[in-house]
Amino acid sequence: MTPAALLSDGFQRIVDSGTAVVDGLGADDLAFRPGPEANSIAWLVWHLTRVQDVQVAEVAGRDQVWVARHFVDRFTLPLDPDDTGYGHSPEQVGLVRAPADALAAYLIAVHEGTLAFLDTVGEADLDRVVDERWDPPVTLGVRLVSVLDDCARHVGQAEYVRGLLHP
């Protein structure tokens, strides 16, 4: 198995779990927050998808799916189009409301872009420095694992919230 195939498998698990966690849920369930400081399923899936979209678009040298495929218009969130949810206050979390089909469609579109990029990545590419703002500088391999880890954590949180709704 190549490193790119291994990463593709990991990202496949994110899209499978992310689409399953929103499947069949209505607006109230997607917006449910188990506490005033907690994140909703809608926010978690939107945020993990935004993070993957932004980070992969940057290293791939392409536009974000959010804008290029007009998901920003489809969601009509009262947020800056560049917003990814990082550092959101509880009030901002509450602003992220979206139907299950839109969340799933955005996640699938981002996933397809991620797989297309990974198809171009060779083993040597993973050592390419993509961010010199850190010490040590971040390589493509480290960035992709970081995104995968962040997405896995958030989809797990969304699954937990769903479990609270429908044990």
C-alpha positions as CSV (number, residue, x, y, z in Angstrom):
1,M,0.0,0.0,0.0
2,T,1.3,3.4,-0.9
3,P,1.3,6.3,1.5
4,A,-1.3,8.1,-0.7
5,A,-3.5,4.9,-0.7
6,L,-3.2,4.8,3.1
7,L,-4.3,8.5,3.4
8,S,-7.1,7.9,1.0
9,D,-8.4,5.0,3.1
10,G,-8.3,7.3,6.2
11,F,-10.2,10.1,4.4
12,Q,-12.8,7.5,3.1
13,R,-13.6,6.7,6.7
14,I,-14.3,10.4,7.4
15,V,-16.7,10.7,4.5
16,D,-18.4,7.5,5.3
17,S,-18.9,8.4,9.0
18,G,-19.7,12.0,8.3
19,T,-22.5,11.2,5.8
20,A,-23.8,8.5,8.1
21,V,-24.0,10.8,11.1
22,V,-26.2,13.3,9.4
23,D,-28.3,10.8,7.5
24,G,-32.0,11.0,8.4
25,L,-31.6,13.9,10.8
26,G,-33.9,16.9,10.7
27,A,-33.0,20.5,11.5
28,D,-33.6,20.3,15.2
29,D,-31.5,17.2,15.6
30,L,-28.7,18.7,13.6
31,A,-28.8,21.8,15.7
32,F,-29.0,20.0,19.0
33,R,-26.3,20.9,21.5
34,P,-25.9,18.9,24.7
35,G,-24.9,22.0,26.6
36,P,-24.6,25.7,26.0
37,E,-20.9,25.5,25.2
38,A,-21.1,22.3,23.1
39,N,-21.0,21.9,19.3
40,S,-23.9,20.7,17.3
41,I,-23.7,17.9,14.7
42,A,-24.3,20.5,11.9
43,W,-21.4,22.6,13.2
44,L,-19.1,19.7,13.6
45,V,-19.7,18.3,10.2
46,W,-19.5,21.7,8.5
47,H,-16.3,22.6,10.4
48,L,-14.5,19.3,9.7
49,T,-15.4,19.7,6.1
50,R,-14.3,23.3,6.0
51,V,-10.9,22.4,7.6
52,Q,-10.3,19.6,5.1
53,D,-11.4,21.9,2.2
54,V,-9.2,24.8,3.2
55,Q,-6.1,22.7,4.0
56,V,-6.2,20.4,1.0
57,A,-7.0,23.3,-1.4
58,E,-3.9,25.1,-0.1
59,V,-1.5,22.3,-0.5
60,A,-3.0,21.3,-3.9
61,G,-2.8,24.8,-5.2
62,R,-6.5,24.9,-6.1
63,D,-9.7,26.8,-5.1
64,Q,-11.7,25.7,-2.2
65,V,-14.8,23.6,-3.0
66,W,-16.8,25.9,-0.7
67,V,-16.5,28.8,-3.1
68,A,-15.7,27.1,-6.4
69,R,-18.7,24.8,-6.3
70,H,-20.9,27.5,-4.7
71,F,-21.5,25.7,-1.4
72,V,-21.1,29.1,0.4
73,D,-24.2,30.3,-1.5
74,R,-26.1,27.1,-0.8
75,F,-25.5,27.3,2.9
76,T,-26.2,31.0,3.3
77,L,-24.6,31.1,6.7
78,P,-24.3,34.5,8.5
79,L,-20.5,34.1,8.6
80,D,-17.6,35.4,6.5
81,P,-17.2,33.2,3.5
82,D,-13.6,32.4,4.6
83,D,-14.8,31.2,8.1
84,T,-13.9,27.6,9.0
85,G,-15.3,27.7,12.5
86,Y,-11.9,27.8,14.2
87,G,-12.2,29.7,17.5
88,H,-16.0,30.0,17.2
89,S,-17.9,31.3,20.3
90,P,-21.0,29.4,21.4
91,E,-23.1,32.0,19.7
92,Q,-21.3,31.5,16.4
93,V,-21.7,27.7,16.7
94,G,-25.4,28.3,17.0
95,L,-25.4,30.2,13.7
96,V,-24.3,27.1,11.7
97,R,-27.6,25.5,10.6
98,A,-27.8,23.4,7.5
99,P,-29.9,20.5,6.2
100,A,-28.4,17.0,6.2
101,D,-28.3,16.8,2.4
102,A,-26.3,20.0,2.1
103,L,-23.8,18.9,4.8
104,A,-23.4,15.5,3.1
105,A,-23.1,17.0,-0.4
106,Y,-20.4,19.4,0.7
107,L,-18.5,16.6,2.5
108,I,-18.7,14.3,-0.5
109,A,-17.5,17.1,-2.9
110,V,-14.5,17.9,-0.6
111,H,-13.7,14.2,-0.3
112,E,-13.7,13.8,-4.1
113,G,-11.3,16.7,-4.3
114,T,-9.1,15.3,-1.6
115,L,-8.9,11.9,-3.4
116,A,-8.1,13.6,-6.7
117,F,-5.2,15.4,-5.1
118,L,-4.0,12.3,-3.3
119,D,-3.9,10.5,-6.7
120,T,-1.2,13.0,-7.7
121,V,0.9,12.5,-4.5
122,G,4.0,10.3,-4.6
123,E,6.0,9.1,-1.6
124,A,8.7,11.8,-2.1
125,D,6.0,14.5,-2.2
126,L,5.1,13.9,1.4
127,D,8.4,15.4,2.5
128,R,7.8,18.7,0.7
129,V,7.6,21.6,3.1
130,V,4.2,23.3,2.8
131,D,4.2,25.7,5.8
132,E,7.3,27.4,7.1
133,R,5.5,29.3,9.8
134,W,6.2,26.4,12.2
135,D,9.4,25.1,13.8
136,P,10.0,22.6,12.4
137,P,8.4,23.5,9.1
138,V,5.4,21.4,8.2
139,T,5.6,18.9,5.4
140,L,2.8,17.7,3.2
141,G,2.7,14.4,4.9
142,V,2.4,16.0,8.4
143,R,-0.3,18.4,7.1
144,L,-2.4,15.6,5.6
145,V,-2.2,13.5,8.8
146,S,-3.0,16.6,10.9
147,V,-6.2,17.2,8.8
148,L,-7.1,13.6,8.9
149,D,-6.7,13.5,12.7
150,D,-8.8,16.7,13.2
151,C,-11.6,15.4,10.9
152,A,-11.6,12.0,12.8
153,R,-11.9,13.7,16.1
154,H,-14.8,15.9,15.0
155,V,-16.7,13.2,13.3
156,G,-16.4,11.1,16.5
157,Q,-17.8,14.1,18.4
158,A,-20.7,14.3,16.0
159,E,-21.4,10.6,16.4
160,Y,-21.4,11.0,20.2
161,V,-23.9,13.8,20.0
162,R,-26.1,11.7,17.7
163,G,-25.9,8.9,20.2
164,L,-27.2,11.3,22.8
165,L,-30.2,12.0,20.6
166,H,-31.0,8.5,19.6
167,P,-29.4,6.0,22.0
